[in-house]
Each structure stands twice: as C-alpha cells, then as structure tokens.
Amino acid sequence: MLRCASIGLGWWGGEHAVATQGKSKLLRIEACHTDSGDSAADVAAMRDFADRFDARPFARFDELLADQTIDAVIITTPHSRHVPQIIAAAEAGKHVFVEKPLALSLESGRTALDACRKHGVVLAVGHNRRFMNALQVIKNLVEDGALGTILHAEAHFSWPGGLTYPKGYWRADPAEVPGGAMTATCIHMIDSFAHLLGPIERVIAAYAKHRAVPLGIDDTTSFLVEFQSGPTGYIGGTIAAPDMSCLNIYGVAASIYAGIDEEQVTLHSALGQREELQIEPVEPAETLRLELEEFARACAGDGSFRIDPEDALRNIAVMEAAITAARSGSATKVETV
C-alpha cells in the first residue's frame, strides 16, 4: 500500500481524502501538512484533518519529507507553491501527485519534471476528467475515424465557486489564477482537447472578463485555438455560472455532442441519424479515487499514469499562450515542449 501525505488541507485536499481513505486498498493518507502563513489556522486545519482521516500532522514540511514511512505526497496547495514543493519531495525520494495545473509557467513546470526524472520518482498531475468513461468513448470514435475529417471542436466548463470565495482566499488572487477561469475550469478542457485531438498549435484570440464574482477578479474566459492536426476549436469557462460541462466535435461524417460529467455522448451522422451511446457512468467524485489508485500502481511499477508529465507541460504552454493572447489582443503561438 502506498503511504501518502496530504500537502495543503483545503477543500480539494479534503476531497481526495474522502475519496480514498478507507475506500482504497492501494493507498492510504498517513500524514498531513499545511502552511498558509497563519500558524493558528494551520494548527487547527491539521488537527481537524488528522481527526477526520487518522493522519499524523507535521508542522514542518521538511520533517515530513524526512520521515521514511511516507512514500508519496499529494499536493493540493496554491499553484505558485507546486514547483518548489515538487522539487523538495523529489529530492527526498517521494513520489508526487499534484493537482492541475502543474505550474504557472512552462519554464517552472520543466524544472519540476526534471527534478522528478533526476531522482527517479513518479510525477502525476491530477487531470481527473481523463478518468471519465465518456471521454474514452469519444477518444475511440476519433481514433476509429468515425467523424471523418474533423473541422471544429467546442468545450465549456462552468462552476459557481467564485461567487462564494471569501476575502483573502488564494483562489481570488490574480497572481495565482491568471486568466479568470483559466486554472479553475478551462485547464480541464485544454487537457481534454489535447487528449482527443492532439497538440494545440496556437491561440488565435482570447478574452477574460469580470462580470459577477464579488471580489472583482475575472470570472469569464474564452479563447479560440488551432490544432496542429488542422481543426479549430473554442474553449470557454466561468467560475460564476451553475455547474456544467460540455464538449462537442464536428466532423464531415459525424458530430459528437457530449456532457462529460453526465457521461452522455450523442453521435449525429451526416445521414441524419442520431444515436445515444451507452456509457457506464463514473461519478466525477469517483475519478479522484481512480486517478490516485493509478498513481499508486505507477509508483509500484505496475504500468504508468495516463497523463504523461509532458502532456501536463503542453497544457501549461496553451494556458500561457491564451493568457498572453488575452493581454496582447493578438494571436499567440504555443511554445513547444
């Protein structure tokens, strides 16, 4: 069993623990640590997490990394902290599971990946929608050529969490969440697009705007892209609209209309036929257990984690290009990984 430590004990760290603790035979969260800069709040958060999940609290990150009973870390801290924590964990010989995005810049993401390769530890990035069955069904249709020549794709993901962000919350800091909904929702669709249709070559245009979130950060993001393979695409997201995700792909022979989180895929053929595909549903919350168990198997040498770290780097490159395009008002080429 992989013995893990949860690093960052906010909302998402708790979701990982709920999904796995006592429910998985492949991993267990044995320890926890957080450092928000508020020592009293951190002590309370660690005590609460320890009580809920039977995990030993560590006041110092370096002491946790020195503990030989810990095999891996699960990082759910603010984005800017990912890379230094990944490097420190790799140097201590700990495998790393980190939430998306891996980093806020391609350059720093490369540094993190290089450290993990140097020290021979697994680096897994948590793009949990890769574990939805609907996405795999769509992938099979694309690879089988069922759509014919693919012309265009659309993806959108809205989530209303920004409406309830408290003052001082790190997710409301523009330095941590550049590009409005980019790191909260759009990054999911960047990864899904790249998985289905290959690398995105350039961002044609991008825009981020504030409309509703009380703290005044941008909450609505959209951008147009072009894939290396030829199709164009649209990606959009908000952090203020009701929870919803969709992904559509338009081909000459057939088109796909999909609700990823609802595990719904409809195939429309050029002959006017419509088919609701039968999919075994996977609850969005269940994907957290599935991805962490695949991480545990990879750490044990049993296969590899399905999101290659270089895929995660390409996602960052697209994210950076979209942010640059939004700021400059001009098309931006995605940097090669």
N, C-alpha and C positions, 0 to 999 in steps of 0.2 A: 504494500500500500504506500502511495506517495504521501509523504508527510509535508504539509504545506503551512505557510504563514501568510495571513491576510495583511496586506500593507495598504492602509487607507481604509477607514472604517465608516465611511459614509453610506449613503443609500445603496450604491451599486455593490460595495463590498459586502453589505448585508444580504443582497440578493444572491450573490454567489454562495454564501454560506447556507442560506435557506435551501438553495437548490441541491446542495451536495451533502451537507452534514447529516450523517445518519442514513443517507439515501444512496450512497455510493460505496462500492466495495473496492474501488480503485484509488481513492484519495481521501484524505481527511485533513481538515484545518486544525493544526495542533497549536498554533501560536498567532499572535496578532500584535500590530504596532500602528500607531498613527502619530503624526506630528503636524498639527495645524498652526502652531505658533502660540496657541492658547493652552498653557500647561494644565490648567484646571479642567478645561473641556476635554482635553486629550485623556487625562486620567479617568474621567467619567465615561468617555466613549470606550476606552479599553476595558474598564470594569464591566460595562454593560455587555460588550461583545463577548468577553470571557465568560460571563454568567450565562448568556444565551446559548453559546456554542461550545462551551467547555474547552476554551483555547487559552493557553498561557499568555498573559500580557507582557510585552517587553517595552520598557520606557525608552530604550535606545536601539536604533536600527542596527548599529554596528554589533551590539551584543547579540541581537537576534541572528545576524548573519554568521556570527562565530559559533553558534550552537550547532553541534554536529548531528543533532536529532532532527534538524529541519532539512528537507531535501529540495524544496522549491518555494518560491514566493508568488503570490497572486497580487498584482499591483493594480489598485483602482484609485490612485491618487490624482490630483490635478495634473493636466497634460504636461506642464512645464517640468514636473518632477520625474517623469518617466525615465528619461535617459540617464541621469545620474544614479537613480535607484537601480536601473537595469545593470549598469556598469559595475556598481558595487556588489550586486548579487552575483554577477558572473565571476568577478574576481574572487568571491568567496566560494565558488563552485556550486552555486544554487541554480537550478533550472528556473526559468522565468515565464510566467504567463502575465501579460499586460493588456489592459483594456485599450481599445482603439480611441484615438489614433495613437500609433506607436510613439510619435514625436510631433512636434510642431513645425519641424523643418526637415527637409530631406537630408541635409548635412548631418544634423544631430542624430537622425534615425540610423544613418550609415554607421556612425560611431558606436551606437548601441549594438547593432548587428555584428560589427567587427569584434567587439568585446566578447560577445557570446560565442562566436566562432573560435576566437583565440583560446578561450577557456573550456571549450567543448561542452557547453550547456545548451539545452533546448530553449529556443525563444519562440513563444507562441503569442499571437496577437488576437484578441477576442472580437472577431467579426462574427457574432453569433448567428446572424441570418444565413450564413453559409450552411447551417445545420437544419434549415427548413426543407422539408421534402419538396415543396412547390418549386424551390429554386433548382433542385436537382432534376425535376421533371422538365423544366424549361431548358436547362443545360442539355439534356438528352435530345430534345426536339431540335435545338440549334445545331448540335453536332451531327445529327442524322440528316440534316438538310431539309427538314420538313417545312421550313419557312421560305425556301428558295433564296433568292438574293435579298438580303436584309437591307432595308432602306433607312430605318429610323427607329429609335427607342426612347421611351419616356419612363421616368421613375420619380416618385414623390413620396416623402415621408414627413408627416406632421405629428407633433407630440406637444401637449399643452403645458409641460412642466415649467416653462419660463414665466407663466402667469403667477406662479407661487414662489419664485425664488426669493429668499429672504435677503435683506440688505447685508452686504459683505460676503455673500456666498461666492465661492470661486468661479462657479459657472456663469456668474454675471460680470466677470472681469473680462473686458475685451482682449486683454493680452493672453488670456487662457482660451478664449473661444472666438478667434478671429473669423470674420465672415458670417456673422449672425448664426444661422442654424447649421453651419458647416460641420463642426465637430460633434454636434449632438445627433443630427439626423442625416444630413447629406452624405456623410462619410460612409454610412451603411450602403447607400445607393451607388456611390462611387465603386465600392468593393463588389457589389452585385453586378454592376455593369461590366467591370473588368473581368470578372469570373465568367460571364456569359459570352461576351463579345470581344474580349482581348483588350490590349492596352489602349488607353485614350491618348491620342497624339497631341491635341491642342484644345484649349478652351477658347471658343470663338467669342463669347461675350458672357459677362457675369454681373450680378447686381445683388446687393444686400441692403435691406431697409428696415427701419424701426416703425412698427405700426401699433403694437398693443402691450408689450411687456412693460410693467410699471417702472422697472429700473432703468429704462431708456436704452438698453442695448439693442442692436439689430436683431430682429426676430424672424425675418422672412428672407430667404435666399433662393436664387435661381441662376442657372447657367446652362449655356449651350456648349456641346462638345463635338469633336470629330474623332472617330476611332481610326487606328492605323489600318484596320481592315476595310474602311470605306464608309460605313454608316455614320449618320449624325445622331445626336442624342440630346435630351433635355433632362436635367436633374433639378429638383426643387425640394425645399423643406421649410418647415416652420417650427418654432418652439412655443406657439401660442394657439394653434388650432387643435381640434379634437384628434385623438389618436387615429391615424390612418396611414396605410402604405399601399402603394400600387406600382406595378411595373408592366409596361406594355412594349411589345416589339412588333414592328410592322415589316412584313416581307411580301415579296411578289406572289408567292404561292399560298401563304397563310400568315395570319397575325395572331399574337397572343395577348390576352388581357388577363392580368393576374393580380390577386390580392395576396401578397406574400405571407403576411402574418395570419391571414384567414385560411391559408393553404388552399386557395381557389385558383384554378387555371382554366381559362376557356380558350379553345382554339377555333378561330374563324378561317375557313378556307376560301380560296378565290372562287370556288364553285357555289358559295353562299351557304355552305354547311357550317353548323355551329355545334361544337362538342365540349361538354363539361367533363374535364378529365378527372378520373377518380384518384384521389390522393389520400394516403394515410396521414392524418393530421399530427403535427408536432406543435405543442403549445409553445409560444415564444419563451416562457419561463423555463421550459424543459431544455431549450437549446443551451442554457448555461451549464446544466449538468453534462450534456453531451459533449460540449467543447472542452470542458475541464477533464472529462474522462479520456477523451482523445489525447489531450495534453499528457495525462498520466501515462497512457500507453506509450506515447512517443518518448517520454523520459525513461521508460523501462526498456527501450529499444524495440518495441513492438509497433513497427510502422512509423509514419511521420504525421505531423499535424497538417491538416489540409490547407491551411493558409500559410503558404511559404512566406518567410520574412521579407523576401524581395517583393512579393505581392503587396505587403503592407507598406513597403517603401514607395512603390508606384502609386498607391493611394494617397500618400502624403504629397508626392510630386503633383498629382492632379489637384489636390486641395490647395497647395501653394500657388499653382497656376491660376486657379479660379479666384483666389484672394487678390492676386496681382492684377488679373483682368478687371475685377470689380473696382479696384483702386485707380487703375490707369485708364479704364474705358476702352481698352484695345485688346485684340486677340493675343493670347499668350501660349507659346509652345510649352508642352510638358517636358520637364527635364528628364533625360534618360537616366535610368537607374543603373 
